[in-house]
Amino acid sequence: MNNPDLTLLISRAERVLAQLEAWLPPAPPETNWDAQAFRWRKQQGGRGWLDAVQTVAHMNLEDIRHVDRQKQIIERNTVHFLQGKPANNVLMTGARGTGKSSLVKAMLTAYADQGLRLIEVDKSDLSDLDTIVEQVGNRPERFIIFCDDLSFEEGEASYKALKSVLDGSVSATSENVLIYATSNRRHLMPEYMDENRQTVKSPNGEIHPGEASEEKISLSERFGIWLSFYPFKQDDYLDIVAHWLRHYGCDDEQVAAARTEALQWALERGSRSGRVARQFARDWAARHV
């Protein structure tokens, strides 16, 4: 015989559970491991997941010009990584629009068919790096965790998380994961004049930087490869403009006619970069082809 009090209690418990479920974030979707690239997504208060990128922004290595040394080094490191040889995490710093993030995309375009995969992680989610590494650790593919336009302010928790994953955690990083990061700051954190006053000179003349400066430099030093990118010379910029104009269907006569306007375009934007060159080429070709 049913107990009325027990039936009432179960009914109330079911209503409470239904209300709790309505407040809980939904379970993350299953990862589509057939994808070439992923973004790390995270709901507030919930677990993160690898969200497959449906349309990948492809970039060809031959379209990235006048950074031949940087291109050679990052490609060599990536090939070693794919071959299971020792490889380094990479930090790319320097002038904006000079091909830093494009080189990472070009690695995926060139080597996706050899098992290379890309995971884009926002700076605010770097505290989840351990979780990401655990999720992909047993996969046969090789994963580059890509952090674009990386920089930190004082006291950010993600700064410590990245340091730990790069080098310093008691647990070993999975051998099928590398971190490629880009930044406009070489040391990734703001530096202040008063930090110079903390430098100490020993009696024998040896200089000891202050602890604040040492802390800021230490993160950059955990990347095995540093690649610096510099603003392009005028001739380099014009060569990149010509390359993209031909890509968009312009002939040699049209390329020559675009020269003056290309220089004006760069002057207005205060930058002679590959990004600016491509933006000009898109605009000019749309108006003249």
C-alpha positions in Angstrom: 0.0 0.0 0.0 1.4 3.4 -1.0 2.4 5.8 1.8 0.8 9.2 1.0 3.6 11.1 2.8 6.3 9.3 0.8 4.4 9.9 -2.4 4.1 13.6 -1.6 7.8 13.8 -0.7 8.9 12.2 -3.9 6.7 14.5 -5.9 8.2 17.6 -4.2 11.7 16.2 -4.8 11.0 15.8 -8.5 9.8 19.4 -8.8 12.9 20.6 -7.0 15.2 18.6 -9.3 13.3 19.9 -12.4 13.9 23.5 -11.2 17.6 22.8 -10.6 18.0 21.2 -14.0 16.5 24.4 -15.5 19.2 26.4 -13.9 22.1 24.1 -14.8 24.0 24.7 -18.0 23.4 22.1 -20.7 26.0 19.3 -21.1 28.7 20.2 -23.7 28.2 18.7 -27.1 30.3 15.8 -28.4 33.6 16.8 -30.1 33.6 16.3 -33.9 37.1 14.9 -34.2 36.9 15.0 -38.0 37.3 18.7 -38.0 40.7 20.4 -38.7 40.3 23.3 -36.3 38.5 24.0 -33.1 37.7 26.8 -30.8 37.6 26.4 -27.0 34.1 27.4 -25.9 32.9 27.8 -22.4 29.6 28.7 -20.8 29.5 30.8 -17.7 29.7 28.4 -14.8 29.8 25.4 -17.1 32.4 23.0 -18.6 34.3 24.0 -21.7 34.3 22.0 -25.0 36.1 21.9 -28.3 33.8 23.5 -30.9 34.6 22.4 -34.4 35.2 25.2 -36.9 32.9 24.6 -39.8 34.7 26.9 -42.3 38.5 27.2 -41.7 40.3 30.3 -42.9 43.0 28.8 -45.1 46.3 30.6 -45.8 49.0 29.4 -48.2 52.6 29.7 -47.3 53.5 31.3 -50.7 51.1 34.1 -49.9 53.1 35.1 -46.8 56.0 37.2 -48.1 59.2 38.9 -46.8 59.3 36.9 -43.6 61.3 34.0 -45.1 63.4 33.3 -42.0 60.5 33.2 -39.7 58.6 31.0 -42.1 61.4 28.5 -42.4 61.8 28.2 -38.6 58.2 27.7 -37.8 57.7 25.2 -40.7 60.8 23.2 -39.6 59.5 23.1 -36.0 56.0 22.1 -37.1 57.4 19.3 -39.3 59.5 18.0 -36.4 56.4 18.0 -34.2 54.4 16.0 -36.8 57.3 13.5 -37.1 57.3 12.9 -33.3 60.7 14.6 -32.9 61.4 17.2 -30.2 59.7 20.5 -31.0 59.3 23.8 -29.2 56.5 26.1 -28.2 56.7 29.3 -30.3 56.2 32.9 -29.5 55.9 35.4 -32.4 56.1 39.1 -31.5 56.5 42.3 -33.4 54.8 44.7 -35.8 51.1 44.2 -36.4 49.9 42.7 -39.7 53.2 41.2 -40.7 52.1 37.6 -40.9 52.3 36.2 -37.4 48.8 34.6 -37.2 48.8 33.9 -40.9 51.8 31.7 -40.5 49.9 29.5 -37.9 47.0 29.2 -40.3 49.4 28.4 -43.1 50.8 25.5 -41.1 47.3 24.0 -40.8 46.6 24.5 -44.5 49.9 22.8 -45.4 49.9 19.9 -42.9 46.3 19.1 -41.9 46.4 16.0 -44.1 49.3 14.8 -42.0 47.3 15.0 -38.8 47.9 18.6 -37.7 45.0 20.2 -35.9 44.5 23.7 -34.5 42.8 24.8 -31.3 42.2 28.5 -30.9 42.0 29.6 -27.2 41.1 33.0 -26.0 43.3 34.7 -23.5 40.5 34.7 -20.9 40.2 30.8 -21.2 43.9 30.0 -20.7 43.1 28.8 -17.2 41.5 25.8 -18.9 44.8 24.8 -20.7 45.2 21.7 -18.4 41.7 20.6 -19.3 42.3 21.0 -23.0 45.5 19.1 -22.9 43.8 16.3 -21.1 41.0 16.1 -23.6 43.4 15.7 -26.6 46.2 13.8 -24.9 45.1 10.4 -26.1 44.2 11.4 -29.6 46.4 10.3 -32.6 46.4 13.8 -34.1 48.9 16.6 -33.3 47.4 19.7 -31.8 48.7 23.3 -31.9 47.0 25.4 -29.3 46.9 28.9 -30.8 46.7 32.0 -28.6 46.4 35.1 -30.8 47.3 38.7 -29.8 48.5 37.5 -26.3 49.2 40.0 -23.6 48.4 40.3 -19.9 47.7 42.9 -17.3 49.0 42.7 -13.7 47.4 40.0 -11.6 45.7 38.0 -14.3 45.2 34.3 -13.4 45.6 33.1 -16.9 49.2 34.3 -16.9 50.1 31.8 -14.2 48.2 29.0 -15.9 50.1 29.6 -19.2 53.5 29.6 -17.3 52.6 26.3 -15.7 51.6 24.5 -18.9 54.6 25.8 -20.8 57.2 24.7 -18.3 56.9 24.3 -14.6 54.0 22.1 -13.8 54.6 18.9 -11.9 52.6 17.1 -14.6 54.2 16.6 -18.1 52.6 18.3 -21.1 51.2 15.8 -23.6 53.7 15.1 -26.4 51.0 15.7 -29.1 50.4 19.4 -28.0 52.4 22.6 -28.7 51.5 26.2 -28.0 51.9 28.8 -30.7 51.2 32.4 -29.5 51.4 35.8 -31.1 51.8 39.2 -29.4 52.7 42.8 -30.0 54.6 42.7 -26.7 57.9 40.8 -26.5 57.5 40.2 -22.7 53.7 39.8 -22.8 53.1 42.1 -19.8 53.3 45.9 -19.4 56.7 47.2 -18.1 57.0 50.4 -16.1 59.8 52.9 -15.5 60.0 52.4 -11.8 60.9 48.7 -12.4 64.3 50.0 -13.6 65.0 51.4 -10.2 64.8 47.9 -8.8 67.9 46.8 -10.6 70.7 46.0 -8.2 74.5 46.3 -8.8 76.7 44.0 -6.8 80.1 45.0 -5.5 81.8 43.1 -8.4 79.8 45.1 -10.9 77.3 42.3 -11.8 73.8 43.7 -12.6 70.8 41.9 -11.1 67.4 42.9 -12.5 64.5 43.5 -10.0 62.1 40.7 -9.2 59.2 42.4 -11.1 61.2 42.6 -14.3 62.4 39.0 -13.9 58.8 37.8 -13.4 57.7 39.4 -16.7 60.6 38.1 -18.7 60.2 34.6 -17.3 57.0 33.8 -19.3 58.5 34.7 -22.6 61.6 32.6 -21.9 59.4 29.5 -21.5 58.8 29.5 -25.2 61.5 27.6 -26.9 61.4 29.7 -30.1 61.0 33.4 -30.3 60.3 34.9 -33.7 60.4 38.7 -34.2 58.5 40.5 -37.0 59.4 43.9 -38.2 57.6 46.6 -40.3 58.1 46.2 -44.0 60.2 48.5 -46.1 58.3 50.4 -48.9 59.5 48.1 -51.7 58.5 45.0 -49.7 55.0 46.5 -49.0 54.6 47.3 -52.7 55.7 43.7 -53.7 53.0 42.3 -51.4 50.4 44.7 -52.9 51.4 43.4 -56.3 51.1 39.8 -55.2 47.6 40.3 -53.9 46.5 42.4 -56.9 47.5 39.5 -59.2 45.7 37.1 -56.9 42.6 39.1 -57.4 42.9 39.1 -61.2 44.9 42.3 -62.0 47.5 42.3 -64.9 50.9 44.0 -64.8 49.6 47.3 -66.2 47.0 47.5 -63.5 49.5 46.6 -60.8 51.8 49.5 -61.9 48.8 51.9 -62.0 47.9 51.0 -58.4 51.4 52.0 -57.0 50.7 55.6 -55.9 47.3 54.8 -54.4 48.8 51.8 -52.5 51.3 54.2 -50.9 48.6 56.7 -50.0 46.5 53.9 -48.5 49.4 52.8 -46.3 50.1 56.4 -45.2 46.5 57.0 -44.2 46.7 53.8 -42.0 50.1 54.5 -40.6 51.4 51.0 -41.5 53.1 49.2 -44.3 52.1 45.7 -43.4 50.9 42.6 -45.2 47.5 43.0 -43.8 47.2 46.6 -45.1 48.6 45.5 -48.5 45.9 42.8 -48.8 43.1 45.2 -47.7 44.2 47.7 -50.4 44.4 45.0 -53.0 40.8 43.9 -52.3 39.5 47.4 -52.6 41.5 48.4 -55.7 40.7 45.1 -57.5 37.0 45.4 -56.7 37.0 48.9 -58.3 39.1 48.1 -61.4 38.8 44.5 -62.4 
